[in-house]
Amino acid sequence: MDINQLGPTQANDMNKQAHKFGLMGNDFYSMLTKDVEEQDALRAAREQEEEKALYSVNNNTDISEAVTHDFNRDASLDARDALLGKND
């Protein structure tokens, strides 16, 4: 059920039924709307965390590639120096 699609009459009917269970006034409908708001906030937070994780993976990959590139360059320079007989 989509709470946002309920009209005032339907919301009032739901609240009346909730009175049988000890809820007062608009408590039931208010709780439903609060639940929807919390779900939306959790969804937004999860999406934000997933986006951060995606950027983190990309950054870590970039760093890893840079380190590998530097290592390969250093190894190539060491091999060149060894062939040329240069020792530090």
FENLIN-V619541 format. One record per residue. N is the residue number from 1. RES is the residue in three letters. PSI is psi in degrees with one decimal (none if undefined). OMEGA is omega in degrees with one decimal (* if undefined). BURIAL is b if it has 9 or more other C-alpha atoms within 8 Angstrom, else e. Layout:
n:res:psi:omega:burial
N:RES:PSI:OMEGA:BURIAL
N:RES:PSI:OMEGA:BURIAL
This chain:
n:res:psi:omega:burial
1:MET:132.5:178.1:e
2:ASP:109.4:-177.2:e
3:ILE:-34.6:-177.8:e
4:ASN:-17.2:-179.1:e
5:GLN:-5.7:-179.1:e
6:LEU:140.9:175.0:e
7:GLY:172.4:-179.3:e
8:PRO:-36.9:-179.6:e
9:THR:-44.7:179.1:e
10:GLN:-41.3:178.4:e
11:ALA:-42.4:178.6:b
12:ASN:-41.2:178.3:b
13:ASP:-42.2:178.5:e
14:MET:-42.6:179.3:b
15:ASN:-37.9:178.0:b
16:LYS:-42.6:178.6:e
17:GLN:-33.6:-178.6:e
18:ALA:-22.7:178.1:b
19:HIS:-31.0:178.9:b
20:LYS:-22.4:-176.7:e
21:PHE:14.2:173.9:e
22:GLY:3.0:176.8:e
23:LEU:145.8:-175.7:b
24:MET:154.9:173.8:b
25:GLY:-127.0:-178.0:e
26:ASN:16.5:-173.1:e
27:ASP:-45.7:-174.5:b
28:PHE:-51.2:-179.0:b
29:TYR:-37.8:177.7:b
30:SER:-41.1:178.1:e
31:MET:-39.2:178.0:e
32:LEU:-45.5:-179.1:b
33:THR:-35.6:177.1:b
34:LYS:-40.2:176.9:e
35:ASP:-43.4:179.5:e
36:VAL:-43.0:178.7:b
37:GLU:-42.3:178.6:e
38:GLU:-41.2:177.7:e
39:GLN:-42.4:178.6:e
40:ASP:-41.3:179.3:e
41:ALA:-41.8:177.7:e
42:LEU:-40.7:179.0:e
43:ARG:-44.5:179.4:e
44:ALA:-41.5:179.0:e
45:ALA:-41.1:178.5:e
46:ARG:-43.2:178.3:e
47:GLU:-39.5:178.8:e
48:GLN:-42.0:178.5:e
49:GLU:-39.9:177.8:e
50:GLU:-39.3:178.4:e
51:GLU:-42.4:177.3:e
52:LYS:-42.1:179.6:e
53:ALA:-38.8:178.7:e
54:LEU:-45.6:177.9:e
55:TYR:-36.8:179.5:e
56:SER:-44.1:179.0:e
57:VAL:-43.8:179.1:e
58:ASN:-43.6:179.8:e
59:ASN:-41.9:178.8:e
60:ASN:-37.6:177.6:e
61:THR:-43.7:178.9:e
62:ASP:-43.5:179.6:e
63:ILE:-44.3:179.3:e
64:SER:-43.0:178.8:e
65:GLU:-38.7:179.5:e
66:ALA:-42.0:179.3:e
67:VAL:-43.7:178.6:e
68:THR:-41.8:178.7:e
69:HIS:-45.9:179.1:e
70:ASP:-41.2:179.4:e
71:PHE:-46.1:179.8:e
72:ASN:-39.6:178.2:e
73:ARG:-45.1:179.5:e
74:ASP:-40.8:179.1:e
75:ALA:-38.7:178.7:e
76:SER:-40.8:178.9:e
77:LEU:-40.2:177.7:e
78:ASP:-42.2:179.2:e
79:ALA:-41.7:178.3:e
80:ARG:-47.0:-179.9:e
81:ASP:-38.3:179.2:b
82:ALA:-39.4:179.4:b
83:LEU:-35.0:179.9:e
84:LEU:-5.3:178.7:e
85:GLY:21.6:178.4:e
86:LYS:127.7:175.7:e
87:ASN:140.5:178.9:e
88:ASP:none:*:e
